Structures are given as C-alpha cells and as structure tokens.
Amino acid sequence: MQIVRGLDQYPPDAPPSVVAQGTFDGIHLGHQAVIRMAVGRARALGVRPVAVTFDPHPVAVLRPAEAPPELLPLDERLDRIAELGPDVCLVIPFTPEFSRVEAEIYVRDVLLGL
C-alpha cells in the first residue's frame, strides 16, 4: 500500500477511486468493514481503493482536554489498514485550519478530486 502524507502530496492526476474515510483510530471491526467494503466496491468497478485517515485525531486538535487516548500509533494503524487491501492510504494532517474547511468544499475538492 502506498502511503501519501498530506493532500499536497496526492497526485492531481490520480486515477478514479473508491474512498473509505475515517479516523480509523483502532481499526475495530466496524472500521475493517468500511475499508473492506470500499476495497470490494473499487475492485468491482475496476478503480483504485483508497483509505483516507486523519492524524492526529480530530478531537485532539479541536478539544484537547476531551481527546481520547491514542489506541494505536499511526504506523500501526497504517499497517492494519494495509492488511485490508487499499492500494493507497492518504493521511491528512488534522489542523485547526483544516477543521475550518467547509464540508461542501472538502467533498468537491478532496473526495471528488481523488
């Protein structure tokens, strides 16, 4: 699995994809199901399966006092995500600035742009 760290590193001419997005902080059964579903759908459509995750956890940035403990370090999360089959994992640094991106803009520019 290719790991892309940051939106600015994701190739603008990347091929079409199906995206599984989440914080994926523990890669529990629900996370696994979401990623596997995206991988299966991508394979059925003949496109690339991509996982998108955030680091650090959004709550750690937005409300640090309420942040959950880190369940898995990022490298271990990426290893577990890789085992589920995506071709690429995009790690988006979660910052205060990123948190202010409007949902419609994020969907249009990031998700639809992937």
Backbone as JSON, one array per atom type, in Angstrom:
{
  "sequence": "MQIVRGLDQYPPDAPPSVVAQGTFDGIHLGHQAVIRMAVGRARALGVRPVAVTFDPHPVAVLRPAEAPPELLPLDERLDRIAELGPDVCLVIPFTPEFSRVEAEIYVRDVLLGL",
  "N": [[0.85, -1.18, 0.0], [0.57, 2.13, -0.89], [1.58, 4.99, 0.88], [0.44, 8.19, 1.35], [1.27, 11.23, 2.5], [-0.39, 13.89, 3.36], [-2.46, 16.25, 1.69], [-1.33, 17.83, -0.28], [0.53, 16.17, -1.38], [-0.8, 14.27, -2.76], [-1.35, 12.98, -5.93], [-2.56, 15.11, -8.47], [-3.52, 14.09, -10.83], [-4.39, 11.57, -10.34], [-5.83, 8.29, -10.76], [-9.39, 7.33, -11.02], [-11.22, 6.48, -8.01], [-12.45, 4.55, -5.19], [-13.35, 5.58, -2.03], [-12.6, 5.01, 1.37], [-13.21, 6.57, 4.29], [-12.09, 7.74, 7.42], [-11.31, 8.26, 10.91], [-10.16, 6.03, 11.86], [-9.01, 5.05, 14.25], [-8.62, 2.78, 15.81], [-8.93, 0.59, 14.25], [-11.09, -1.21, 14.48], [-13.73, -3.72, 14.24], [-15.84, -2.47, 12.85], [-14.49, -0.41, 11.48], [-12.88, -2.02, 9.88], [-14.83, -3.26, 8.3], [-15.83, -1.07, 6.83], [-13.58, -0.31, 5.34], [-13.02, -2.71, 3.95], [-15.39, -2.91, 2.45], [-15.18, -0.69, 0.76], [-12.87, -1.41, -0.65], [-13.77, -3.77, -1.92], [-15.84, -2.72, -3.5], [-14.41, -0.95, -5.11], [-12.75, -2.75, -6.51], [-14.71, -4.16, -7.9], [-15.61, -2.18, -9.6], [-13.38, -1.68, -11.02], [-11.58, 0.28, -10.28], [-9.33, 2.24, -8.24], [-8.84, 1.37, -4.83], [-8.95, 3.46, -2.02], [-7.9, 4.53, 1.15], [-8.65, 7.01, 3.51], [-7.4, 8.82, 6.15], [-7.03, 10.58, 9.27], [-4.58, 12.46, 11.05], [-3.29, 14.19, 13.71], [-5.83, 12.67, 15.85], [-8.97, 14.16, 15.28], [-10.39, 15.23, 17.56], [-8.34, 15.65, 19.36], [-7.19, 17.91, 18.38], [-9.27, 19.78, 18.21], [-10.6, 19.77, 20.72], [-8.65, 19.39, 22.99], [-8.61, 18.64, 25.75], [-10.59, 16.78, 25.91], [-9.78, 14.71, 24.37], [-9.6, 11.39, 23.16], [-7.68, 8.61, 24.41], [-4.78, 7.62, 22.56], [-5.3, 4.88, 20.57], [-3.9, 3.25, 18.78], [-0.64, 3.71, 17.49], [0.13, 5.82, 14.65], [1.71, 4.5, 12.65], [1.2, 1.79, 13.17], [-1.55, 1.74, 12.77], [-1.58, 2.25, 10.02], [-0.31, -0.04, 9.07], [-2.25, -1.97, 9.73], [-4.41, -1.05, 8.23], [-3.35, -1.43, 5.68], [-3.35, -4.21, 5.52], [-5.97, -4.7, 4.91], [-6.38, -4.17, 2.28], [-6.46, -1.68, 0.66], [-5.11, 0.24, -2.09], [-3.87, 2.63, -1.69], [-3.19, 4.84, 1.02], [-4.21, 7.81, 2.21], [-3.01, 10.14, 4.37], [-4.25, 12.67, 6.13], [-3.12, 15.55, 7.6], [-4.55, 16.65, 10.51], [-5.49, 19.75, 11.32], [-6.09, 22.94, 12.99], [-6.69, 24.76, 10.93], [-7.42, 23.07, 8.8], [-9.72, 22.01, 9.9], [-11.55, 23.99, 9.52], [-12.36, 23.94, 6.92], [-15.02, 24.03, 4.73], [-17.69, 21.65, 4.53], [-18.86, 21.1, 1.97], [-16.9, 22.08, 0.27], [-14.77, 20.42, 0.97], [-15.75, 17.91, 0.15], [-16.09, 18.38, -2.62], [-13.5, 19.28, -3.48], [-11.63, 17.54, -2.31], [-12.63, 14.78, -1.83], [-14.13, 14.24, -4.24], [-12.2, 15.03, -5.94], [-10.26, 13.12, -5.61]],
  "CA": [[0.0, 0.0, 0.0], [1.28, 3.41, -0.93], [1.15, 5.95, 1.9], [0.59, 9.57, 0.93], [1.14, 12.06, 3.7], [-0.78, 15.26, 3.07], [-3.21, 16.49, 0.46], [-0.45, 18.4, -1.29], [1.33, 15.1, -1.95], [-1.67, 13.39, -3.54], [-1.24, 13.42, -7.32], [-3.81, 15.67, -9.0], [-3.96, 13.31, -11.99], [-4.6, 10.19, -9.89], [-6.98, 7.65, -11.4], [-10.61, 7.26, -10.2], [-11.09, 5.63, -6.82], [-13.49, 4.45, -4.17], [-12.67, 6.04, -0.82], [-13.08, 4.74, 2.73], [-12.66, 7.65, 5.09], [-12.38, 7.73, 8.85], [-10.15, 8.44, 11.77], [-9.6, 4.68, 11.94], [-8.11, 5.13, 15.39], [-8.34, 1.49, 16.41], [-9.16, -0.43, 13.23], [-12.01, -2.22, 15.03], [-14.5, -4.45, 13.23], [-16.58, -1.52, 12.01], [-13.52, 0.2, 10.56], [-12.49, -3.05, 8.92], [-15.94, -3.45, 7.37], [-15.89, 0.09, 5.93], [-12.44, -0.39, 4.4], [-13.23, -3.86, 3.06], [-16.47, -2.59, 1.53], [-14.64, 0.21, -0.26], [-11.96, -2.2, -1.48], [-14.59, -4.63, -2.76], [-16.55, -1.88, -4.49], [-13.4, -0.46, -6.06], [-12.35, -3.87, -7.37], [-15.84, -4.46, -8.79], [-15.7, -1.11, -10.59], [-12.12, -1.57, -11.74], [-10.87, 1.52, -9.9], [-8.39, 2.1, -7.14], [-9.35, 1.57, -3.47], [-8.16, 4.42, -1.24], [-8.32, 4.83, 2.53], [-8.28, 8.36, 3.95], [-7.47, 8.94, 7.59], [-6.55, 11.85, 9.82], [-3.63, 12.39, 12.14], [-3.8, 13.46, 14.86], [-7.28, 12.53, 16.0], [-9.58, 15.5, 15.26], [-10.74, 15.74, 18.89], [-7.09, 16.1, 19.99], [-6.93, 19.25, 17.88], [-10.4, 20.68, 18.47], [-10.9, 19.81, 22.15], [-7.58, 18.54, 23.54], [-8.92, 18.12, 27.08], [-11.54, 15.67, 25.74], [-9.24, 13.77, 23.38], [-9.48, 10.01, 23.61], [-6.29, 8.14, 24.36], [-4.41, 7.02, 21.28], [-5.45, 3.43, 20.62], [-2.78, 2.69, 18.02], [0.17, 4.74, 16.82], [-0.18, 5.93, 13.23], [2.37, 3.46, 11.84], [0.48, 0.53, 13.34], [-2.83, 1.9, 12.07], [-1.33, 2.11, 8.59], [-0.05, -1.47, 8.83], [-3.53, -2.69, 9.78], [-5.19, -0.63, 7.06], [-2.74, -2.09, 4.52], [-3.78, -5.61, 5.52], [-7.35, -4.76, 4.44], [-6.38, -4.16, 0.83], [-6.43, -0.5, -0.21], [-3.86, 0.48, -2.81], [-3.3, 3.88, -1.2], [-3.77, 5.46, 2.21], [-3.91, 9.23, 2.32], [-3.04, 10.62, 5.75], [-4.44, 14.12, 6.13], [-2.82, 16.16, 8.89], [-5.71, 17.38, 11.01], [-5.05, 21.0, 11.93], [-7.2, 23.88, 13.16], [-7.03, 25.33, 9.63], [-8.14, 22.06, 8.05], [-11.04, 21.83, 10.5], [-12.43, 25.06, 9.07], [-12.76, 23.73, 5.52], [-16.45, 23.73, 4.63], [-17.97, 20.28, 4.09], [-19.07, 21.06, 0.52], [-15.59, 22.28, -0.38], [-14.0, 19.2, 1.19], [-16.27, 16.86, -0.74], [-15.8, 18.73, -4.01], [-12.08, 19.42, -3.8], [-10.83, 16.42, -1.85], [-13.19, 13.46, -2.14], [-14.41, 14.1, -5.67], [-10.93, 15.25, -6.62], [-9.43, 11.93, -5.52]],
  "C": [[0.89, 1.23, 0.0], [0.71, 4.33, 0.15], [1.47, 7.35, 1.39], [0.31, 10.43, 2.15], [0.88, 13.51, 3.31], [-1.45, 15.41, 1.72], [-2.32, 17.03, -0.65], [0.43, 17.36, -1.96], [0.51, 14.13, -2.8], [-1.66, 13.86, -4.99], [-2.57, 13.92, -7.89], [-4.36, 14.88, -10.18], [-4.17, 11.84, -11.63], [-5.84, 9.59, -10.55], [-8.21, 7.63, -10.47], [-10.45, 6.25, -9.06], [-12.4, 5.53, -6.07], [-12.77, 4.71, -2.86], [-13.4, 5.55, 0.44], [-12.42, 5.79, 3.6], [-13.05, 7.5, 6.55], [-11.13, 8.01, 9.64], [-9.42, 7.11, 11.93], [-8.6, 4.58, 13.09], [-7.77, 3.78, 16.01], [-8.48, 0.32, 15.45], [-10.0, -1.58, 13.81], [-12.83, -2.84, 13.9], [-15.29, -3.54, 12.3], [-15.66, -0.83, 11.02], [-13.13, -0.79, 9.47], [-13.58, -3.24, 7.87], [-16.02, -2.31, 6.36], [-14.78, 0.0, 4.89], [-12.63, -1.55, 3.43], [-14.33, -3.59, 2.03], [-15.97, -1.69, 0.41], [-13.7, -0.54, -1.2], [-12.75, -3.09, -2.43], [-15.3, -3.86, -3.86], [-15.58, -1.37, -5.55], [-12.99, -1.56, -7.03], [-13.47, -4.2, -8.37], [-15.96, -3.42, -9.91], [-14.43, -0.96, -11.43], [-11.37, -0.28, -11.48], [-10.02, 1.24, -8.67], [-9.07, 2.3, -5.78], [-8.39, 2.45, -2.67], [-8.76, 4.54, 0.15], [-7.82, 6.24, 2.83], [-8.45, 8.39, 5.46], [-6.85, 10.26, 8.02], [-5.56, 11.59, 10.94], [-3.18, 13.79, 12.47], [-5.32, 13.35, 14.83], [-7.9, 13.92, 16.03], [-9.92, 16.06, 16.64], [-9.49, 16.25, 19.62], [-6.73, 17.52, 19.56], [-8.03, 20.22, 18.32], [-10.73, 20.84, 19.95], [-9.89, 18.93, 22.89], [-7.9, 17.93, 24.91], [-9.85, 16.91, 27.01], [-11.01, 14.58, 24.82], [-9.17, 12.36, 23.96], [-8.02, 9.59, 23.6], [-6.01, 7.51, 22.99], [-4.48, 5.5, 21.4], [-4.29, 2.72, 19.93], [-1.96, 3.84, 17.46], [-0.1, 4.7, 15.31], [0.47, 4.81, 12.41], [1.67, 2.12, 11.97], [-0.89, 0.59, 12.68], [-2.64, 1.68, 10.57], [-1.04, 0.66, 8.22], [-1.36, -2.25, 8.78], [-4.43, -2.31, 8.61], [-4.66, -1.35, 5.81], [-3.2, -3.53, 4.4], [-5.19, -5.78, 4.94], [-7.48, -4.52, 2.93], [-6.4, -2.87, 0.04], [-5.08, -0.36, -0.91], [-3.12, 1.68, -2.23], [-3.97, 4.23, 0.12], [-3.28, 6.9, 2.25], [-4.08, 9.63, 3.78], [-3.12, 12.14, 5.69], [-4.09, 14.65, 7.52], [-4.02, 16.99, 9.35], [-5.21, 18.57, 11.81], [-6.25, 21.9, 12.18], [-7.64, 24.48, 11.81], [-7.84, 24.33, 8.8], [-9.56, 21.89, 8.6], [-12.04, 22.88, 10.04], [-12.83, 24.95, 7.6], [-14.23, 23.32, 5.51], [-16.65, 22.33, 4.05], [-18.12, 20.19, 2.57], [-17.76, 21.21, -0.23], [-14.74, 21.04, -0.22], [-14.47, 18.09, 0.25], [-15.88, 17.16, -2.18], [-14.31, 18.65, -4.32], [-11.24, 18.21, -3.39], [-11.43, 15.09, -2.3], [-13.47, 13.29, -3.63], [-13.15, 14.31, -6.5], [-10.0, 14.06, -6.56], [-9.73, 11.07, -6.71]]
}
